[in-house]
């Protein structure tokens, strides 16, 4: 699954603060399907959105050409 990272937040935020969750909630309120995931290698929370399969596919398929009459 491909995802687009909207924002990064350090994992060591102030106690009781959830900035990544708050950011993701604000994006969801705007209609963006944002979610929070943890990048263990860099110790950060990432706010991501799934990439639509249609974004990487061609927008329209070529139409077949009519065959010449013999």
Contact map, one row per residue, 1 for C-alpha under 8 A:
1110000000000000000000000000000000000000000000000110000000000000000000
1111000000000000000000000000000000000000000000000110000000000000000000
1111100000000000000000000000000000000000000000011110000000000000000000
0111110000000000000000000000000000000000000000011110000000000000000000
0011111100000000000000000000000000000000000001111000000000000000000000
0001111100000000000000000000000000000000000001111000000000000000000000
0000111110000000000000000000000000000000000001110000000000000000000000
0000111111000000000100000000000000000000000111100000000000000000000000
0000001111100000001100000000000000000000000111000000000000000000000000
0000000111111000000000000000000000000000001110000000000000000000000000
0000000011111000000000000000000000000000001110000000000000000000000000
0000000001111100000000000000000000000000000000000000000000000000000000
0000000001111110111000000000000000000000000000000000000000000000000000
0000000000011111100000000000000000000000000000000000000000000000000000
0000000000001111100000000000000000000000000000000000000000000000000000
0000000000000111110000000000000000000000000000000000000000000000000000
0000000000001111111000000000000000000000000000000000000000000000000000
0000000000001001111111000000000000000000000000000000000000000000000000
0000000010001000111111100000000000000000000000000000000000000000000000
0000000110000000011111110000000000010000000011100000000000000000000000
0000000000000000011111111000000000110000000000000000000000000000000000
0000000000000000011111111100000000000000000000000000000000000000000000
0000000000000000001111111110000000000000000000100000000000000000000000
0000000000000000000111111111000001110000000000100000000000000000000000
0000000000000000000011111111100001000000000000000000000000000000000000
0000000000000000000001111111110000000000000000000000000000000000000000
0000000000000000000000111111111111000000000000000000000000000000000000
0000000000000000000000011111111111000000000000000000000000000000000000
0000000000000000000000001111111100000000000000000000000000000000000000
0000000000000000000000000111111100000000000000000000000000000000000000
0000000000000000000000000011111110000000000000000000000000000000000000
0000000000000000000000000011111111000000000000001000000000000000000000
0000000000000000000000000011001111100000000000001100000000000000000000
0000000000000000000000011011000111110000000000111100000000000000000000
0000000000000000000010010000000011111000000000111000000000000000000000
0000000000000000000110010000000001111100000011110000000000000000000000
0000000000000000000000000000000000111110000011110000000000000000000000
0000000000000000000000000000000000011111001111000000000000000000000000
0000000000000000000000000000000000001111111111000000000000000000000000
0000000000000000000000000000000000000111111100000000000000000000000000
0000000000000000000000000000000000000011111000000000000000000000000000
0000000000000000000000000000000000000011111100000000000000000000000000
0000000001100000000000000000000000000111111110000000000000000000000000
0000000111100000000000000000000000000111011111000000000000000000000000
0000000111100000000100000000000000011110001111100000000000000000000000
0000111110000000000100000000000000011110000111110000000000000000000000
0000111100000000000100110000000001111000000011111000000000000000000000
0011111000000000000000000000000001111000000001111100000000000000000000
0011110000000000000000000000000111100000000000111110000000000000000000
1111000000000000000000000000000011000000000000011111000000000000000000
1111000000000000000000000000000000000000000000001111101000000000000000
0000000000000000000000000000000000000000000000000111111100000000000000
0000000000000000000000000000000000000000000000000011111110000000000000
0000000000000000000000000000000000000000000000000001111111100000000000
0000000000000000000000000000000000000000000000000011111111000000000000
0000000000000000000000000000000000000000000000000001111111000000000000
0000000000000000000000000000000000000000000000000000111111100000000000
0000000000000000000000000000000000000000000000000000011111111000000000
0000000000000000000000000000000000000000000000000000010011111000000000
0000000000000000000000000000000000000000000000000000000001111100000000
0000000000000000000000000000000000000000000000000000000001111110000000
0000000000000000000000000000000000000000000000000000000000011111000000
0000000000000000000000000000000000000000000000000000000000001111100000
0000000000000000000000000000000000000000000000000000000000000111110000
0000000000000000000000000000000000000000000000000000000000000011111000
0000000000000000000000000000000000000000000000000000000000000001111100
0000000000000000000000000000000000000000000000000000000000000000111110
0000000000000000000000000000000000000000000000000000000000000000011111
0000000000000000000000000000000000000000000000000000000000000000001111
0000000000000000000000000000000000000000000000000000000000000000000111
